[in-house]
Amino acid sequence: MGQILIRKIDDEALERLRRLADERNLSLEALARGALEDAARQKTHDELRQMLTELDAFRRSLPKNAPDSTSTLRALRNNDETSDD
């Protein structure tokens, strides 16, 4: 497992973090580790851009003249039979 040393943390911020860790019944180290792991799991701008590109490609692959689902939804809401049955 890797390690990290963080220097020059504001004293007031460090004290707030200690209180937060104490309120959560965690060590300061466990609180910091969790925050860093959460930050590392977040998507980068490049990853989000790639996801949007893929989503846009999927959207473009859908039929352009998809049938209107309004009547089907109304029938389902009213417990009627749909024309597809």
C-alpha positions in Angstrom: 0.0 0.0 0.0 1.2 3.5 -0.8 1.6 6.3 1.6 1.2 10.1 1.3 2.4 12.9 3.6 0.5 16.1 3.5 2.3 19.2 4.8 1.2 22.7 5.6 -2.4 22.0 6.5 -4.1 25.0 8.1 -4.4 24.5 11.9 -8.0 25.5 11.9 -8.9 23.1 9.1 -6.9 20.3 10.8 -8.8 20.9 14.1 -12.2 20.8 12.2 -11.1 17.5 10.5 -10.2 16.0 13.9 -13.6 17.0 15.3 -15.3 15.5 12.3 -13.4 12.3 12.6 -14.2 12.1 16.3 -17.9 12.7 15.6 -17.8 9.8 13.1 -15.8 7.5 15.4 -12.9 7.5 13.0 -9.3 8.2 13.2 -8.1 11.3 11.4 -6.1 9.0 9.1 -9.3 6.9 8.3 -11.2 10.1 7.6 -8.5 11.4 5.3 -8.1 8.0 3.6 -11.8 7.9 2.8 -11.9 11.4 1.4 -8.9 10.7 -0.8 -10.4 7.4 -2.0 -13.7 9.1 -2.8 -11.9 11.8 -4.8 -9.9 9.2 -6.7 -13.2 7.4 -7.7 -14.6 10.5 -9.3 -14.6 10.7 -13.1 -12.1 13.0 -14.7 -13.2 15.6 -17.3 -11.8 13.3 -20.0 -13.8 10.3 -18.8 -17.0 12.4 -18.6 -16.3 13.8 -22.1 -15.9 10.2 -23.4 -19.1 9.1 -21.7 -21.0 12.0 -23.3 -19.5 11.2 -26.7 -20.7 7.6 -26.3 -24.1 8.7 -25.2 -24.4 11.0 -28.1 -23.4 8.2 -30.5 -26.1 6.0 -29.0 -28.7 8.7 -29.3 -27.9 9.2 -32.9 -28.2 5.4 -33.5 -31.8 5.4 -32.3 -34.6 5.5 -34.9 -35.5 9.0 -35.9 -39.2 8.3 -36.3 -39.9 6.4 -33.1 -43.6 5.9 -32.5 -45.3 8.2 -30.0 -45.7 6.4 -26.7 -48.4 8.7 -25.3 -51.3 6.4 -26.2 -49.5 3.3 -24.8 -48.7 5.1 -21.6 -52.3 6.3 -21.2 -53.7 2.8 -21.8 -51.3 1.4 -19.3 -52.2 4.1 -16.7 -55.9 3.3 -17.3 -55.4 -0.4 -17.2 -56.7 -0.7 -20.8 -55.3 -3.0 -23.4 -52.8 -1.5 -25.7 -52.9 -2.0 -29.5 -49.7 -4.0 -29.2 -51.4 -6.9 -27.3 
